[in-house]
Amino acid sequence: MQFRKTIPAIALGVVSLTVPIAASAGTGSSSPTSEATTADSSQVESTTLTDDNGKPSRSLSVKAAPKEAAKGATKAAAQSEKVFSTGGVTGEEFSSIGLSWKKESAVDSGLTAETRIHRDGAWGPWQNVPLGLDDGVAEEAKRAGAPAFYTDDADGAQVRFTSPKGSLPQDLKLSFIDPAKSPATSPSDREPRTAQAGQPDVKLRKDWGADESLADPGYKTQPSIKAALVHHTVTGNNSYTQEQVPQIINGIYIQHNTVLGYGDFPYHFVVDRFGGIWEGRKGSIEMRPGTEIPGILGGHASGFNTNTFGVAMLGNFEPNNSEGGEDTGPDPKPTEAMTTSLADLLAWKAGQYELAPEGSTQLVSAGGGGTNPHPTGTVLDVPVISAHKDVNVTACPGAKLYESLPDLRKQVADRLGSA
């Protein structure tokens, strides 16, 4: 992926510098502060926005926050708040952007990010980019960062950050993700396999284009499953089409795997708004008690990946856009097709592991700090079907999805009772 054409900031109507994204090694020229850092330039192109001390590179302009943004703040706070802006860059197409930073970096809890996307020769409106500051950092991750932000097919982006403390994370990078260039994204026939008892239709990793060469070899197994944790992806778009779903899921994979350094997809399964169920982490379909894969260890809940599996609903179910991306409005409920498929999926796995859908269980914290407030060894009593926010300090899976969980548990219990 090569981004060659920068747009001067003055043409965008903002005070900022251009962000030249470097071409692949040995091709073209680049600014020393914005060289591509990824080893796989066919899928990800990254530029560094801050150094190891959090100092902005020449790719960012810095200015005081607008006066209206500082109203109500103390004088000291108003003086420290800053806006950091990139310029715009256009070039080859991408479908998601990702933000990441040094895993151990301190991050301003009030930090916000916005982006606007360039496509078809024009710039779109500014949108909030969810930074995932309340989602913790998985134990297996090598970097901290935001969820993949789906842009659809775009050829340019501009990003700005607002920090009440006037600071940015260390080694902050902006990545352009183009999973369409993955060698595994070509349409292919489904592998014939015998469905397990009670198994709904689950699409395979190859159906969303997983490049298996990027994932850790083998399976990350665990001895048992005691609970399911429900998430939402906050990928920036609730009105995606059915055709876009594989590309969005693949963007999540590449952001977590290639940019953030996870060993594989973070969640075991993904459910889209059309009711499609997709295998996320490798081995999640096959895992069941009494086999060589009694459980698969995920990367979806800081300190609570052991004894759980994670299901992510594709979208944002927090009202009034407070999580960022497309405007969600006051009542962003999951679709009926989505909740039906989620209930089918949970009934299948709950039946395999002999879990009581309306019961409770105990999980033990592995620690980790951050958004996991429970020290190592802390025992939590949680519902068997829980949400991410039941174990970590986070808004996930969004208020409107969270409030539907009691009914979801009943639906799962009804399915198992009639089996």
C-alpha positions as CSV (number, residue, x, y, z in Angstrom):
1,M,0.0,0.0,0.0
2,Q,1.5,3.3,-1.0
3,F,0.2,6.8,-0.2
4,R,1.9,9.3,-2.4
5,K,-0.3,12.4,-2.6
6,T,-0.5,14.7,0.3
7,I,-3.0,17.5,0.6
8,P,-1.8,20.8,2.1
9,A,-3.5,21.5,5.4
10,I,-4.5,25.0,4.2
11,A,-6.7,23.4,1.6
12,L,-8.6,21.5,4.3
13,G,-9.4,24.7,6.1
14,V,-7.5,23.8,9.3
15,V,-4.1,24.8,10.7
16,S,-2.0,21.6,10.5
17,L,0.8,20.0,8.6
18,T,0.5,17.4,5.9
19,V,1.1,13.8,6.7
20,P,3.1,12.0,4.0
21,I,2.7,8.3,4.3
22,A,5.8,6.6,3.1
23,A,6.0,4.2,0.2
24,S,7.2,0.7,0.7
25,A,10.9,0.4,1.4
26,G,13.0,1.5,-1.6
27,T,10.1,3.2,-3.4
28,G,9.4,6.9,-3.4
29,S,10.4,9.5,-0.8
30,S,9.2,10.1,2.7
31,S,9.5,12.4,5.6
32,P,11.8,11.0,8.3
33,T,9.0,11.5,10.8
34,S,6.4,9.5,8.9
35,E,8.0,6.4,7.6
36,A,6.0,3.2,7.2
37,T,6.7,0.9,10.1
38,T,4.8,-2.2,9.2
39,A,6.4,-5.3,7.9
40,D,3.4,-6.2,5.8
41,S,2.9,-3.1,3.6
42,S,0.3,-4.9,1.4
43,Q,-2.2,-4.7,4.2
44,V,-1.1,-2.0,6.7
45,E,0.7,1.3,6.2
46,S,1.6,3.2,9.4
47,T,3.0,6.6,10.2
48,T,4.4,7.6,13.6
49,L,2.8,10.6,15.2
50,T,4.7,10.8,18.5
51,D,8.1,9.6,19.7
52,D,8.9,7.3,22.7
53,N,8.4,10.2,25.0
54,G,5.1,11.3,23.6
55,K,6.5,14.3,21.8
56,P,4.6,15.1,18.6
57,S,6.4,14.5,15.3
58,R,6.5,16.9,12.5
59,S,3.4,15.1,11.2
60,L,1.3,16.9,13.8
61,S,0.5,20.5,14.4
62,V,-0.3,21.6,18.0
63,K,-2.5,24.5,19.1
64,A,-4.5,25.5,22.1
65,A,-8.1,24.2,22.3
66,P,-10.8,26.6,21.1
67,K,-12.1,28.9,23.8
68,E,-15.6,27.5,23.6
69,A,-14.2,24.0,24.3
70,A,-12.5,25.3,27.5
71,K,-15.6,26.9,28.9
72,G,-16.3,25.8,32.5
73,A,-12.8,24.5,32.9
74,T,-10.4,25.9,35.5
75,K,-7.9,28.4,34.2
76,A,-5.0,25.9,34.5
77,A,-7.0,23.2,32.7
78,A,-8.0,25.6,29.9
79,Q,-4.3,26.6,29.5
80,S,-3.1,22.9,29.2
81,E,-5.8,21.6,26.8
82,K,-4.4,21.2,23.3
83,V,-5.5,20.0,19.9
84,F,-3.1,18.0,17.7
85,S,-3.9,17.8,14.0
86,T,-2.6,15.8,11.1
87,G,-3.0,17.0,7.6
88,G,-4.8,15.0,4.9
89,V,-3.3,12.3,2.8
90,T,-4.8,10.5,-0.2
91,G,-3.5,7.6,-2.2
92,E,-4.4,4.0,-2.7
93,E,-7.6,2.7,-1.1
94,F,-8.0,1.4,2.4
95,S,-11.1,0.3,4.3
96,S,-10.2,0.9,8.0
97,I,-7.9,3.0,10.1
98,G,-6.3,2.1,13.3
99,L,-4.6,4.0,16.2
100,S,-2.1,2.4,18.5
101,W,0.5,3.4,21.1
102,K,3.1,2.0,23.4
103,K,1.5,-0.6,25.7
104,E,3.0,0.9,28.9
105,S,2.2,4.5,27.9
106,A,0.2,6.8,30.2
107,V,-2.9,8.1,28.3
108,D,-4.9,11.2,29.1
109,S,-8.3,9.8,30.3
110,G,-10.0,12.7,28.5
111,L,-8.3,12.2,25.2
112,T,-10.6,12.2,22.2
113,A,-10.0,11.6,18.5
114,E,-11.8,12.6,15.4
115,T,-11.4,11.8,11.7
116,R,-12.8,12.7,8.4
117,I,-12.5,10.5,5.4
118,H,-11.7,11.3,1.7
119,R,-13.5,9.4,-1.0
120,D,-14.8,10.1,-4.5
121,G,-12.9,13.4,-4.6
122,A,-14.5,14.9,-1.4
123,W,-14.0,15.0,2.3
124,G,-16.8,13.7,4.5
125,P,-17.9,15.0,7.9
126,W,-15.9,14.8,11.1
127,Q,-16.6,11.7,13.2
128,N,-15.5,10.7,16.7
129,V,-13.1,7.7,16.7
130,P,-13.5,5.4,19.7
131,L,-10.2,5.0,21.4
132,G,-11.1,2.0,23.5
133,L,-9.6,3.7,26.6
134,D,-12.1,1.8,28.8
135,D,-11.4,-1.6,27.1
136,G,-8.1,-2.5,28.7
137,V,-5.2,-4.2,27.0
138,A,-5.2,-7.9,26.5
139,E,-2.4,-9.8,28.1
140,E,-1.2,-11.1,24.7
141,A,-1.1,-7.7,23.0
142,K,2.2,-6.0,22.3
143,R,0.7,-2.5,21.8
144,A,-2.3,-0.7,23.2
145,G,-4.8,0.9,20.8
146,A,-8.2,1.6,19.5
147,P,-10.6,-0.7,17.7
148,A,-10.4,-0.8,13.9
149,F,-12.5,2.1,12.6
150,Y,-14.3,1.1,9.4
151,T,-14.1,3.7,6.7
152,D,-15.5,1.8,3.7
153,D,-13.4,2.1,0.6
154,A,-11.6,5.4,1.1
155,D,-8.4,7.0,-0.3
156,G,-7.6,9.6,2.4
157,A,-8.0,10.6,6.0
158,Q,-7.3,13.4,8.4
159,V,-7.2,12.9,12.2
160,R,-7.2,15.3,15.1
161,F,-6.8,14.7,18.9
162,T,-8.0,16.8,21.8
163,S,-6.2,16.3,25.1
164,P,-7.3,18.2,28.3
165,K,-3.9,17.5,29.7
166,G,-2.1,18.6,26.5
167,S,-0.4,15.2,26.0
168,L,-0.5,12.3,23.6
169,P,0.5,8.6,24.2
170,Q,4.0,7.5,23.6
171,D,4.8,6.1,20.1
172,L,1.4,6.9,18.7
173,K,0.8,5.5,15.3
174,L,-1.9,6.0,12.6
175,S,-2.4,2.9,10.4
176,F,-4.3,2.5,7.1
177,I,-5.7,-1.0,6.8
178,D,-6.5,-2.7,3.5
179,P,-7.6,-6.3,4.2
180,A,-8.8,-6.6,0.6
181,K,-5.2,-7.3,-0.3
182,S,-5.0,-10.2,2.0
183,P,-4.1,-13.4,-0.1
184,A,-7.0,-15.2,1.7
185,T,-9.8,-12.8,0.7
186,S,-10.7,-14.4,-2.6
187,P,-14.2,-16.0,-2.6
188,S,-13.9,-19.8,-2.0
189,D,-16.1,-22.8,-1.5
190,R,-17.0,-23.6,2.1
191,E,-15.2,-26.6,3.5
192,P,-17.5,-29.6,3.9
193,R,-17.8,-30.5,7.6
194,T,-20.4,-32.2,9.8
195,A,-22.2,-29.7,12.0
196,Q,-22.2,-30.5,15.8
197,A,-25.4,-31.1,17.6
198,G,-27.3,-27.9,18.0
199,Q,-24.9,-25.9,16.0
200,P,-26.3,-22.9,14.1
201,D,-24.9,-21.9,10.7
202,V,-21.4,-20.5,11.5
203,K,-19.3,-19.0,8.7
204,L,-15.7,-20.0,8.7
205,R,-12.6,-17.8,9.1
206,K,-11.9,-18.2,5.4
207,D,-15.3,-16.7,4.6
208,W,-14.2,-13.3,6.0
209,G,-10.8,-13.7,4.5
210,A,-8.5,-14.6,7.4
211,D,-4.9,-14.7,6.3
212,E,-3.9,-17.7,8.5
213,S,-0.2,-16.9,8.0
214,L,-0.6,-13.9,10.3
215,A,-2.0,-15.9,13.3
216,D,0.0,-17.8,15.8
217,P,0.5,-21.4,14.8
218,G,-1.6,-24.0,16.6
219,Y,-4.4,-23.4,19.1
220,K,-4.4,-21.4,22.3
221,T,-6.3,-23.9,24.5
222,Q,-7.7,-23.7,28.0
223,P,-9.2,-26.5,30.0
224,S,-12.8,-25.3,30.4
225,I,-15.5,-22.7,29.7
226,K,-17.6,-21.3,32.6
227,A,-19.2,-18.1,31.1
228,A,-19.9,-16.2,27.9
229,L,-19.0,-12.5,27.7
230,V,-21.0,-10.3,25.3
231,H,-19.2,-7.4,23.5
232,H,-19.8,-4.8,20.8
233,T,-17.1,-3.9,18.2
234,V,-17.6,-0.1,18.0
235,T,-16.2,-0.2,14.5
236,G,-17.7,3.1,13.4
237,N,-20.7,2.1,11.3
238,N,-24.1,0.6,12.3
239,S,-25.6,0.8,8.8
240,Y,-23.1,-1.5,7.1
241,T,-24.3,-3.7,4.2
242,Q,-24.2,-7.5,4.2
243,E,-21.5,-7.3,1.5
244,Q,-19.3,-5.2,3.8
245,V,-19.3,-7.5,6.8
246,P,-16.3,-9.7,5.8
247,Q,-14.2,-6.6,5.2
248,I,-15.1,-5.1,8.6
249,I,-14.3,-8.4,10.4
250,N,-11.0,-8.7,8.5
251,G,-10.2,-5.1,9.5
252,I,-10.7,-6.0,13.2
253,Y,-8.4,-9.0,12.7
254,I,-5.6,-7.0,11.0
255,Q,-5.8,-4.1,13.5
256,H,-5.5,-6.5,16.5
257,N,-3.1,-9.0,14.9
258,T,-0.7,-6.9,12.8
259,V,-0.9,-3.5,14.5
260,L,-1.6,-4.3,18.1
261,G,0.3,-7.6,18.2
262,Y,-2.4,-10.0,19.3
263,G,-1.8,-13.7,18.4
264,D,-5.2,-14.0,16.7
265,F,-8.6,-12.5,16.4
266,P,-9.7,-11.2,19.9
267,Y,-13.2,-12.7,20.0
268,H,-14.3,-16.2,19.6
269,F,-17.4,-15.3,17.5
270,V,-18.9,-12.2,15.7
271,V,-22.6,-11.7,15.0
272,D,-23.7,-9.2,12.4
273,R,-26.9,-7.2,12.1
274,F,-28.3,-9.5,9.5
275,G,-28.0,-12.5,11.8
276,G,-24.8,-13.9,10.3
277,I,-22.5,-15.8,12.8
278,W,-18.8,-15.8,12.1
279,E,-15.9,-17.7,13.6
280,G,-13.4,-15.3,15.0
281,R,-10.5,-16.9,17.0
282,K,-9.2,-20.1,15.4
283,G,-10.6,-23.3,16.9
284,S,-13.7,-21.7,18.4
285,I,-16.1,-23.9,16.4
286,E,-14.4,-27.1,17.3
287,M,-13.9,-26.4,21.0
288,R,-16.0,-28.5,23.3
289,P,-15.4,-30.6,26.4
290,G,-13.8,-34.0,26.1
291,T,-11.9,-33.3,22.9
292,E,-8.4,-32.2,22.1
293,I,-9.7,-28.6,22.1
294,P,-11.6,-28.3,25.4
295,G,-11.6,-24.6,25.2
296,I,-9.9,-21.8,23.3
297,L,-8.3,-18.9,25.2
298,G,-9.4,-15.6,23.7
299,G,-8.1,-12.0,24.0
300,H,-11.4,-10.1,24.7
301,A,-11.5,-9.2,28.4
302,S,-8.5,-8.0,30.4
303,G,-7.8,-10.4,33.3
304,F,-10.8,-12.6,32.5
305,N,-10.0,-14.5,29.3
306,T,-9.6,-17.7,31.2
307,N,-12.8,-19.8,31.5
308,T,-14.7,-17.5,29.2
309,F,-15.5,-17.1,25.5
310,G,-16.3,-13.8,23.9
311,V,-19.0,-13.0,21.4
312,A,-18.9,-9.6,19.7
313,M,-22.0,-7.9,18.2
314,L,-20.9,-6.0,15.1
315,G,-21.8,-2.4,15.8
316,N,-22.2,0.2,18.5
317,F,-25.1,-0.1,21.0
318,E,-24.2,2.9,23.2
319,P,-26.8,5.7,22.8
320,N,-26.2,9.1,21.3
321,N,-22.9,8.3,19.7
322,S,-21.0,8.5,23.0
323,E,-18.7,5.7,21.8
324,G,-17.9,7.3,18.5
325,G,-18.4,6.7,14.8
326,E,-21.7,6.9,13.0
327,D,-24.5,8.7,14.9
328,T,-26.2,5.9,16.9
329,G,-29.2,8.0,18.1
330,P,-31.0,7.5,21.4
331,D,-32.0,3.9,20.9
332,P,-29.4,1.8,19.1
333,K,-30.8,-1.6,19.7
334,P,-29.5,-4.8,18.0
335,T,-31.7,-6.1,15.3
336,E,-34.1,-9.0,15.9
337,A,-32.0,-11.1,13.5
338,M,-28.9,-10.3,15.5
339,T,-30.4,-11.2,18.9
340,T,-31.9,-14.4,17.5
341,S,-28.6,-15.6,16.2
342,L,-26.8,-14.6,19.4
343,A,-29.3,-16.7,21.4
344,D,-28.8,-19.6,19.0
345,L,-25.0,-19.4,19.3
346,L,-25.1,-19.1,23.1
347,A,-27.5,-22.0,23.4
348,W,-25.2,-24.2,21.3
349,K,-22.1,-23.5,23.4
350,A,-24.0,-23.5,26.7
351,G,-25.4,-26.9,25.9
352,Q,-21.9,-28.2,25.1
353,Y,-20.4,-27.0,28.3
354,E,-23.6,-27.7,30.4
355,L,-23.9,-24.1,31.4
356,A,-27.1,-22.7,33.1
357,P,-28.0,-19.7,31.0
358,E,-29.9,-18.0,33.8
359,G,-27.5,-19.1,36.5
360,S,-24.3,-17.6,37.9
361,T,-20.7,-18.8,38.1
362,Q,-17.3,-17.6,39.6
363,L,-14.4,-16.2,37.6
364,V,-11.0,-15.5,39.0
365,S,-9.1,-12.4,38.0
366,A,-5.7,-12.7,36.4
367,G,-5.0,-9.1,37.3
368,G,-3.4,-6.8,34.8
369,G,-4.6,-3.4,36.1
370,G,-5.9,-0.8,33.8
371,T,-9.6,-1.3,33.2
372,N,-9.5,-4.5,35.2
373,P,-9.9,-3.2,38.8
374,H,-9.8,-6.6,40.3
375,P,-6.4,-7.7,41.7
376,T,-5.0,-11.1,40.8
377,G,-6.9,-13.9,42.5
378,T,-10.1,-11.9,43.1
379,V,-13.2,-14.1,42.7
380,L,-16.2,-12.6,41.0
381,D,-19.7,-13.9,41.1
382,V,-21.1,-13.2,37.6
383,P,-24.0,-14.4,35.4
384,V,-23.1,-17.3,33.1
385,I,-24.1,-15.0,30.3
386,S,-22.4,-11.7,31.2
387,A,-21.2,-8.6,29.5
388,H,-17.7,-7.2,29.2
389,K,-18.7,-4.5,31.6
390,D,-19.5,-7.1,34.3
391,V,-15.7,-7.8,34.6
392,N,-13.9,-4.7,33.4
393,V,-14.5,-1.0,33.7
394,T,-16.0,-0.3,30.2
395,A,-19.2,0.7,28.5
396,C,-19.1,-2.4,26.4
397,P,-21.4,-3.9,25.0
398,G,-23.3,-0.6,25.1
399,A,-26.3,0.3,27.2
400,K,-29.0,-0.9,24.8
401,L,-27.4,-4.3,24.3
402,Y,-26.7,-4.6,28.0
403,E,-30.3,-4.0,29.0
404,S,-31.4,-6.8,26.7
405,L,-29.3,-9.5,28.5
406,P,-32.0,-10.7,30.9
407,D,-34.3,-11.5,28.0
408,L,-31.4,-13.1,26.1
409,R,-30.7,-15.4,29.0
410,K,-34.3,-16.5,29.0
411,Q,-34.3,-17.1,25.3
412,V,-31.2,-19.3,25.6
413,A,-32.8,-21.2,28.5
414,D,-35.9,-21.8,26.5
415,R,-33.9,-23.2,23.6
416,L,-32.1,-25.6,25.8
417,G,-35.3,-26.6,27.6
418,S,-36.9,-27.6,24.3
419,A,-33.9,-29.4,23.0
